[in-house]
């Protein structure tokens, strides 16, 4: 390393640690750098260091790519890479993505062939992200996202999966193989445990087909009947039989509900429109089981929400959430959206 380059790096490090800046942003940057320096004394294997280095590089770059588009809602599309263009599911995926783009959503796909290619084709490159992965087969980027600045290629599945969930506002699954089912159950686990915020989780199936119907039967006959999941967990997903219905489900989910924010012990629900007093009273009657203390009440933006100025004027309700059931919370959102139709 040239001396002038080293001097520049050391100057940046000094600026970071001596600046009179105590914001969370700066604190986190300092912790990241310190954690990397600690690796020098941890006696890790070279492979360990390679994984840490590559993961950090991939995430840093991916966040940089997604950041300018975070104000736009996105839908992650999963499905088989082996579905040919002549398959009805391919055409269904094209139509679904086309409708999403018309409704001002962007799509995130795995960037390869099959259902992923259909999603990029339907949305068009301007409304598409591709999160590809290095594999010895099946994963070359399709022509609709190839060489696009919104194409990101990962080495590791875990960093890729993080982006699929973190950057999306809805999940749509078409029939697929092991990878599709891996993505489906991992995302459902994140929703069930609230490691990911509630969102539409849609299983798209052609009329008369039983691909997801049989999956649903397995979940209910084996997981639910054995007590391995709770009845309300079934609310976390929904089977739909047309591209139009799938888009309608996503639009409905965000028709009155906007987003969550946890502030201390309060779960704040930001809304697109005010709910009448009678609706809030009804919510208290129906969902008292997930209220740990007090009641569901109308509120204004809390001081802790000041870092999201674009949302400060939105109506809100808030309550002390028990953190006992993501399924019940999803049911609550569905009820809020029903009430919002008549508000």
Beta strands, then each sheet from edge to edge (+ up, - down):
strand 1: 74-78
strand 2: 106-109
strand 3: 128-133
strand 4: 151-154
strand 5: 170-173
strand 6: 200-204
strand 7: 238-240
strand 8: 257-263
strand 9: 266-271
strand 10: 291-299
strand 11: 316-321
sheet 1: 4+ 3+ 2+ 1+ 5+ 6+ 7+
sheet 2: 8+ 9- 11+ 10-
end
